[in-house]
Amino acid sequence: MKFGKLTDISHVNFMLPEDHPATLPALQKSSETLITDAPRVLIGSARWGERDLIGKIYPPKTPAKDYLSHYSRHFTTIELNSTHYQLPSVSQVEQWCEKAEPQFTFCPKIPQIISHRPDFGSQLHATEQLLPALKAFGSQLGLPFLQLPPTFTPQHGKSLFEYLARWPQDMPLAIEFRHPDWFSQHRIRDRAFHLLEEHNLSTVITDTAGRRDVIHMRLTNARVMVRFVGNRLHHTDYLRIDTWVRRLQQWMAEGLQEVYFIVHQPEETLCVDLAIYLIRKLNQECGLKLPAPKPLEIGQQQQLF
């Protein structure tokens, strides 16, 4: 992910901010209606189609058509970016679900034909095409998310929230703000998140080196998506994960029910390594029993050559 990327991170303060004051009440309120036996924590990355995963978690000579099948045996979710560039068909969604493990979930990114237009009201036809595809995921639908472009300012907020007010109540959705004005102007920030809470929509928190303002720590219901942008397993990646584990533990104690934690690294193989560390820490600190990716043994890797 290029958003917030820095070549020099030596002076970045990676500490997580304190929670927004409205986060705890939102968690307590939402957890009363969204009740599970235990919090669901789903971990993945953003690409299953990387050939570099052959020898890491894909067996030697794995054909591209089988990548998703193998990926879903190691991760429990994925940030589905292909839907950002093209409206998915129901048949395409059914093919993805058939290839993936039954417990695997997809987090589709809302198509840019919807999310990257200042007038959301003009995109109702595209939404009508999108919703049947989202429903086709069935139990394998994770948390769809609408990523606003960095140029989308609060001046366009009216059309956004009119659009969100029409979003089906039975369809989960998270929103990712990017323009700095959504965070620097506190009255606008608080109003925007309050409207998301009113519509039972979730937030995306992106932890990236060059945009510390987007780590808003405002939850609006009992679901959250965290997009974690690492720096090639720099030692700060691990320290940041430790901090996130403590915060997630706190949120789960306060009522958080679903976490979609998406790991980004410059190389997809590094996502595997950091996900293993993240899962180990979550299991140790939070008493979870999350399955971790299982890299191939050395002997299997050597079959590549």
DRENDO-1510 file (C-alpha; in Angstrom, 1 decimal, always signed):
<recs>
REC; n; res; u; v; w
REC; 1; MET; +0.0; +0.0; +0.0 .
REC; 2; LYS; +1.4; +3.4; -1.0 .
REC; 3; PHE; -0.9; +5.5; +1.2 .
REC; 4; GLY; +1.2; +7.0; +4.0 .
REC; 5; LYS; +4.5; +5.3; +2.8 .
REC; 6; LEU; +7.7; +6.9; +4.1 .
REC; 7; THR; +11.3; +6.0; +3.0 .
REC; 8; ASP; +12.6; +7.1; +6.4 .
REC; 9; ILE; +10.6; +6.0; +9.5 .
REC; 10; SER; +13.3; +6.8; +12.1 .
REC; 11; HIS; +11.5; +9.8; +13.5 .
REC; 12; VAL; +7.9; +8.4; +13.4 .
REC; 13; ASN; +6.0; +8.1; +16.7 .
REC; 14; PHE; +4.2; +4.8; +16.2 .
REC; 15; MET; +2.4; +4.9; +19.6 .
REC; 16; LEU; -1.4; +4.4; +19.3 .
REC; 17; PRO; -3.5; +7.4; +20.4 .
REC; 18; GLU; -5.9; +7.2; +23.2 .
REC; 19; ASP; -9.4; +6.1; +22.3 .
REC; 20; HIS; -11.9; +8.6; +21.2 .
REC; 21; PRO; -14.2; +9.4; +24.1 .
REC; 22; ALA; -17.2; +8.0; +22.2 .
REC; 23; THR; -15.6; +4.6; +21.5 .
REC; 24; LEU; -16.5; +3.0; +24.8 .
REC; 25; PRO; -20.2; +4.0; +24.8 .
REC; 26; ALA; -20.4; +2.8; +21.2 .
REC; 27; LEU; -19.0; -0.5; +22.0 .
REC; 28; GLN; -21.2; -1.0; +25.0 .
REC; 29; LYS; -24.3; +0.0; +23.1 .
REC; 30; SER; -23.5; -2.1; +20.0 .
REC; 31; SER; -22.4; -5.2; +21.8 .
REC; 32; GLU; -25.9; -5.5; +23.3 .
REC; 33; THR; -27.4; -6.3; +19.9 .
REC; 34; LEU; -24.4; -8.1; +18.3 .
REC; 35; ILE; -23.7; -11.1; +20.6 .
REC; 36; THR; -21.3; -13.9; +19.8 .
REC; 37; ASP; -19.9; -16.7; +22.0 .
REC; 38; ALA; -16.5; -15.1; +21.7 .
REC; 39; PRO; -15.0; -12.3; +19.6 .
REC; 40; ARG; -14.3; -13.2; +16.0 .
REC; 41; VAL; -10.8; -12.2; +15.0 .
REC; 42; LEU; -10.0; -12.7; +11.3 .
REC; 43; ILE; -6.6; -12.1; +9.9 .
REC; 44; GLY; -5.4; -11.8; +6.4 .
REC; 45; SER; -3.5; -9.7; +3.8 .
REC; 46; ALA; -4.5; -8.1; +0.5 .
REC; 47; ARG; -3.4; -10.5; -2.2 .
REC; 48; TRP; -3.7; -14.2; -2.9 .
REC; 49; GLY; -2.4; -14.0; -6.4 .
REC; 50; GLU; +1.3; -13.4; -5.6 .
REC; 51; ARG; +3.6; -16.0; -7.2 .
REC; 52; ASP; +6.1; -15.4; -4.4 .
REC; 53; LEU; +3.9; -17.3; -2.0 .
REC; 54; ILE; +4.9; -20.4; -3.9 .
REC; 55; GLY; +7.4; -22.1; -1.6 .
REC; 56; LYS; +6.2; -20.0; +1.4 .
REC; 57; ILE; +2.7; -21.3; +1.9 .
REC; 58; TYR; +1.8; -22.5; -1.6 .
REC; 59; PRO; +3.3; -25.9; -2.6 .
REC; 60; PRO; +5.8; -26.0; -5.5 .
REC; 61; LYS; +4.2; -25.8; -8.9 .
REC; 62; THR; +0.9; -24.6; -7.6 .
REC; 63; PRO; -1.1; -23.3; -10.6 .
REC; 64; ALA; -2.6; -19.8; -10.4 .
REC; 65; LYS; -6.1; -21.2; -10.4 .
REC; 66; ASP; -5.4; -22.9; -7.0 .
REC; 67; TYR; -3.8; -19.9; -5.2 .
REC; 68; LEU; -7.0; -18.9; -3.5 .
REC; 69; SER; -7.7; -22.4; -2.3 .
REC; 70; HIS; -4.3; -22.6; -0.6 .
REC; 71; TYR; -4.4; -19.1; +0.7 .
REC; 72; SER; -7.7; -19.8; +2.5 .
REC; 73; ARG; -6.0; -22.6; +4.4 .
REC; 74; HIS; -3.6; -20.2; +6.0 .
REC; 75; PHE; -5.6; -17.0; +6.5 .
REC; 76; THR; -9.2; -16.4; +7.6 .
REC; 77; THR; -9.9; -13.3; +5.6 .
REC; 78; ILE; -8.6; -11.1; +2.8 .
REC; 79; GLU; -8.9; -7.5; +1.7 .
REC; 80; LEU; -10.5; -8.1; -1.7 .
REC; 81; ASN; -9.2; -5.3; -3.9 .
REC; 82; SER; -10.3; -6.6; -7.3 .
REC; 83; THR; -13.8; -5.5; -6.5 .
REC; 84; HIS; -12.5; -1.9; -6.3 .
REC; 85; TYR; -11.7; -1.9; -10.0 .
REC; 86; GLN; -14.6; -3.8; -11.4 .
REC; 87; LEU; -18.1; -4.6; -10.2 .
REC; 88; PRO; -18.1; -8.3; -9.4 .
REC; 89; SER; -20.7; -10.6; -10.9 .
REC; 90; VAL; -22.7; -13.1; -8.8 .
REC; 91; SER; -21.1; -15.9; -10.7 .
REC; 92; GLN; -17.6; -14.6; -10.0 .
REC; 93; VAL; -18.4; -14.4; -6.3 .
REC; 94; GLU; -19.7; -17.9; -6.3 .
REC; 95; GLN; -16.5; -19.1; -7.9 .
REC; 96; TRP; -14.4; -17.4; -5.3 .
REC; 97; CYS; -16.5; -18.9; -2.5 .
REC; 98; GLU; -16.3; -22.4; -4.0 .
REC; 99; LYS; -12.5; -22.3; -4.1 .
REC; 100; ALA; -12.1; -21.0; -0.6 .
REC; 101; GLU; -12.4; -22.9; +2.6 .
REC; 102; PRO; -16.0; -22.7; +4.1 .
REC; 103; GLN; -14.9; -20.6; +7.1 .
REC; 104; PHE; -12.9; -18.1; +5.0 .
REC; 105; THR; -14.3; -14.6; +4.6 .
REC; 106; PHE; -13.9; -11.9; +2.0 .
REC; 107; CYS; -13.8; -8.2; +2.7 .
REC; 108; PRO; -14.7; -6.6; -0.6 .
REC; 109; LYS; -13.6; -3.0; -1.3 .
REC; 110; ILE; -16.5; -1.0; -2.7 .
REC; 111; PRO; -16.0; -0.3; -6.5 .
REC; 112; GLN; -14.4; +3.0; -7.3 .
REC; 113; ILE; -17.2; +3.8; -9.7 .
REC; 114; ILE; -19.2; +4.3; -6.4 .
REC; 115; SER; -16.5; +5.4; -3.9 .
REC; 116; HIS; -14.4; +7.7; -6.0 .
REC; 117; ARG; -17.2; +10.0; -7.3 .
REC; 118; PRO; -18.1; +13.2; -5.3 .
REC; 119; ASP; -21.8; +12.8; -6.0 .
REC; 120; PHE; -22.8; +9.5; -4.4 .
REC; 121; GLY; -26.4; +10.0; -5.4 .
REC; 122; SER; -25.5; +9.4; -9.1 .
REC; 123; GLN; -24.2; +5.9; -8.4 .
REC; 124; LEU; -27.4; +4.2; -7.2 .
REC; 125; HIS; -27.5; +2.0; -10.3 .
REC; 126; ALA; -24.0; +0.7; -9.6 .
REC; 127; THR; -25.0; +0.0; -6.1 .
REC; 128; GLU; -28.1; -2.0; -7.3 .
REC; 129; GLN; -25.7; -4.1; -9.3 .
REC; 130; LEU; -23.3; -4.5; -6.4 .
REC; 131; LEU; -25.6; -5.6; -3.6 .
REC; 132; PRO; -26.6; -9.0; -5.2 .
REC; 133; ALA; -22.9; -9.8; -5.6 .
REC; 134; LEU; -22.3; -9.0; -1.9 .
REC; 135; LYS; -25.2; -11.1; -0.8 .
REC; 136; ALA; -23.8; -14.0; -3.0 .
REC; 137; PHE; -20.9; -14.3; -0.5 .
REC; 138; GLY; -23.4; -15.6; +2.0 .
REC; 139; SER; -21.7; -16.7; +5.3 .
REC; 140; GLN; -18.3; -16.0; +3.7 .
REC; 141; LEU; -18.9; -12.2; +3.6 .
REC; 142; GLY; -16.6; -10.4; +6.0 .
REC; 143; LEU; -16.7; -6.7; +6.3 .
REC; 144; PRO; -17.1; -4.8; +3.0 .
REC; 145; PHE; -15.5; -1.4; +3.1 .
REC; 146; LEU; -15.8; +1.9; +1.3 .
REC; 147; GLN; -12.5; +3.7; +0.9 .
REC; 148; LEU; -12.8; +7.4; +0.2 .
REC; 149; PRO; -10.1; +8.9; -2.0 .
REC; 150; PRO; -7.6; +11.3; -0.4 .
REC; 151; THR; -9.3; +14.1; -2.4 .
REC; 152; PHE; -12.7; +13.6; -0.8 .
REC; 153; THR; -13.2; +16.5; +1.6 .
REC; 154; PRO; -16.0; +17.1; +4.1 .
REC; 155; GLN; -17.5; +19.5; +1.6 .
REC; 156; HIS; -18.8; +16.4; -0.2 .
REC; 157; GLY; -20.0; +14.9; +3.0 .
REC; 158; LYS; -23.7; +15.5; +2.4 .
REC; 159; SER; -23.9; +13.3; -0.6 .
REC; 160; LEU; -21.9; +10.6; +1.2 .
REC; 161; PHE; -24.2; +10.4; +4.2 .
REC; 162; GLU; -27.3; +10.6; +2.1 .
REC; 163; TYR; -25.9; +7.6; +0.3 .
REC; 164; LEU; -25.1; +5.7; +3.5 .
REC; 165; ALA; -28.6; +6.4; +4.9 .
REC; 166; ARG; -29.9; +4.3; +2.0 .
REC; 167; TRP; -27.4; +1.5; +2.5 .
REC; 168; PRO; -29.3; -1.8; +3.5 .
REC; 169; GLN; -29.4; -2.2; +7.3 .
REC; 170; ASP; -28.7; -5.9; +7.0 .
REC; 171; MET; -25.5; -5.4; +5.0 .
REC; 172; PRO; -22.4; -4.6; +7.0 .
REC; 173; LEU; -20.1; -1.8; +5.8 .
REC; 174; ALA; -17.1; +0.1; +7.1 .
REC; 175; ILE; -15.9; +3.5; +6.0 .
REC; 176; GLU; -12.3; +4.7; +5.5 .
REC; 177; PHE; -11.7; +8.5; +5.5 .
REC; 178; ARG; -8.5; +9.8; +4.1 .
REC; 179; HIS; -8.5; +13.5; +3.5 .
REC; 180; PRO; -6.9; +15.3; +6.5 .
REC; 181; ASP; -9.8; +17.6; +7.1 .
REC; 182; TRP; -11.9; +14.7; +8.3 .
REC; 183; PHE; -9.5; +14.4; +11.3 .
REC; 184; SER; -8.2; +17.9; +11.8 .
REC; 185; GLN; -11.6; +19.6; +12.1 .
REC; 186; HIS; -12.9; +17.9; +15.2 .
REC; 187; ARG; -16.5; +19.1; +14.9 .
REC; 188; ILE; -16.7; +17.6; +11.4 .
REC; 189; ARG; -14.9; +14.4; +12.6 .
REC; 190; ASP; -17.3; +13.9; +15.5 .
REC; 191; ARG; -20.3; +14.6; +13.4 .
REC; 192; ALA; -19.2; +12.1; +10.7 .
REC; 193; PHE; -18.5; +9.3; +13.1 .
REC; 194; HIS; -21.8; +10.0; +15.0 .
REC; 195; LEU; -23.7; +9.5; +11.7 .
REC; 196; LEU; -21.9; +6.3; +11.1 .
REC; 197; GLU; -22.9; +5.1; +14.5 .
REC; 198; GLU; -26.5; +6.1; +13.9 .
REC; 199; HIS; -26.5; +3.9; +10.8 .
REC; 200; ASN; -24.7; +1.0; +12.5 .
REC; 201; LEU; -21.8; +1.3; +10.1 .
REC; 202; SER; -18.2; +0.5; +11.1 .
REC; 203; THR; -14.9; +2.3; +10.8 .
REC; 204; VAL; -11.6; +1.5; +9.2 .
REC; 205; ILE; -8.5; +2.4; +11.1 .
REC; 206; THR; -5.3; +2.5; +8.9 .
REC; 207; ASP; -2.0; +2.4; +10.7 .
REC; 208; THR; +0.6; +3.7; +8.3 .
REC; 209; ALA; +3.8; +5.6; +9.0 .
REC; 210; GLY; +3.2; +8.8; +7.1 .
REC; 211; ARG; -0.4; +9.5; +8.1 .
REC; 212; ARG; -0.7; +9.2; +11.8 .
REC; 213; ASP; -3.8; +11.4; +11.8 .
REC; 214; VAL; -5.9; +8.6; +10.3 .
REC; 215; ILE; -5.5; +6.4; +13.4 .
REC; 216; HIS; -8.6; +8.0; +14.8 .
REC; 217; MET; -9.4; +5.2; +17.4 .
REC; 218; ARG; -13.1; +5.9; +17.0 .
REC; 219; LEU; -15.3; +2.7; +16.9 .
REC; 220; THR; -18.9; +3.2; +15.9 .
REC; 221; ASN; -20.2; -0.3; +16.6 .
REC; 222; ALA; -18.8; -3.7; +17.7 .
REC; 223; ARG; -17.0; -4.3; +14.4 .
REC; 224; VAL; -13.7; -2.8; +13.2 .
REC; 225; MET; -11.3; -3.2; +10.3 .
REC; 226; VAL; -7.6; -2.5; +11.0 .
REC; 227; ARG; -5.3; -2.0; +8.0 .
REC; 228; PHE; -1.8; -2.4; +9.3 .
REC; 229; VAL; +1.0; -1.2; +6.9 .
REC; 230; GLY; +4.3; -2.6; +7.9 .
REC; 231; ASN; +7.9; -1.7; +6.9 .
REC; 232; ARG; +9.5; -5.0; +5.7 .
REC; 233; LEU; +9.5; -6.4; +9.3 .
REC; 234; HIS; +11.4; -3.5; +10.7 .
REC; 235; HIS; +11.7; -4.0; +14.5 .
REC; 236; THR; +9.0; -1.3; +14.9 .
REC; 237; ASP; +6.5; -3.6; +13.1 .
REC; 238; TYR; +6.6; -6.0; +16.0 .
REC; 239; LEU; +6.4; -3.3; +18.6 .
REC; 240; ARG; +3.4; -1.9; +16.9 .
REC; 241; ILE; +1.7; -5.3; +16.7 .
REC; 242; ASP; +2.3; -5.7; +20.5 .
REC; 243; THR; +0.6; -2.4; +21.0 .
REC; 244; TRP; -2.3; -3.4; +18.8 .
REC; 245; VAL; -2.8; -6.7; +20.7 .
REC; 246; ARG; -3.1; -4.8; +23.9 .
REC; 247; ARG; -5.7; -2.4; +22.4 .
REC; 248; LEU; -7.7; -5.1; +20.9 .
REC; 249; GLN; -7.7; -7.0; +24.2 .
REC; 250; GLN; -9.1; -3.9; +25.8 .
REC; 251; TRP; -11.7; -3.4; +23.1 .
REC; 252; MET; -12.8; -7.0; +23.4 .
REC; 253; ALA; -13.3; -6.6; +27.1 .
REC; 254; GLU; -15.4; -3.5; +26.4 .
REC; 255; GLY; -17.6; -5.3; +23.9 .
REC; 256; LEU; -15.8; -5.5; +20.6 .
REC; 257; GLN; -17.2; -8.6; +18.7 .
REC; 258; GLU; -15.5; -8.7; +15.3 .
REC; 259; VAL; -12.0; -7.7; +14.2 .
REC; 260; TYR; -10.8; -7.8; +10.6 .
REC; 261; PHE; -7.0; -7.3; +10.8 .
REC; 262; ILE; -5.4; -6.8; +7.4 .
REC; 263; VAL; -1.6; -6.9; +7.2 .
REC; 264; HIS; +0.2; -5.0; +4.4 .
REC; 265; GLN; +3.9; -5.4; +3.6 .
REC; 266; PRO; +5.9; -4.5; +0.5 .
REC; 267; GLU; +6.2; -8.2; -0.2 .
REC; 268; GLU; +3.4; -10.6; +0.4 .
REC; 269; THR; +5.6; -13.2; +1.9 .
REC; 270; LEU; +6.4; -10.8; +4.8 .
REC; 271; CYS; +2.7; -10.6; +5.5 .
REC; 272; VAL; +2.8; -14.3; +6.4 .
REC; 273; ASP; +5.6; -13.8; +8.9 .
REC; 274; LEU; +4.0; -10.8; +10.6 .
REC; 275; ALA; +0.6; -12.6; +10.7 .
REC; 276; ILE; +2.2; -15.5; +12.5 .
REC; 277; TYR; +3.6; -13.2; +15.1 .
REC; 278; LEU; +0.3; -11.3; +15.4 .
REC; 279; ILE; -1.7; -14.5; +15.9 .
REC; 280; ARG; +0.8; -15.9; +18.4 .
REC; 281; LYS; +0.5; -12.7; +20.5 .
REC; 282; LEU; -3.3; -12.7; +20.3 .
REC; 283; ASN; -3.5; -16.3; +21.4 .
REC; 284; GLN; -1.1; -15.6; +24.3 .
REC; 285; GLU; -2.5; -12.4; +25.5 .
REC; 286; CYS; -6.2; -12.7; +24.7 .
REC; 287; GLY; -6.8; -16.4; +25.3 .
REC; 288; LEU; -7.8; -17.0; +21.7 .
REC; 289; LYS; -7.2; -20.1; +19.6 .
REC; 290; LEU; -6.6; -18.6; +16.2 .
REC; 291; PRO; -5.0; -20.8; +13.5 .
REC; 292; ALA; -1.8; -19.4; +12.1 .
REC; 293; PRO; -0.3; -19.8; +8.6 .
REC; 294; LYS; +2.0; -22.8; +8.3 .
REC; 295; PRO; +5.0; -22.1; +6.1 .
REC; 296; LEU; +6.3; -25.0; +4.1 .
REC; 297; GLU; +9.1; -27.1; +5.5 .
REC; 298; ILE; +12.6; -26.6; +4.1 .
REC; 299; GLY; +12.4; -29.9; +2.1 .
REC; 300; GLN; +9.2; -28.7; +0.4 .
REC; 301; GLN; +10.7; -25.4; -0.4 .
REC; 302; GLN; +13.8; -27.0; -2.0 .
REC; 303; GLN; +11.5; -28.8; -4.5 .
REC; 304; LEU; +11.3; -25.4; -6.2 .
REC; 305; PHE; +14.8; -25.8; -7.6 .
</recs>
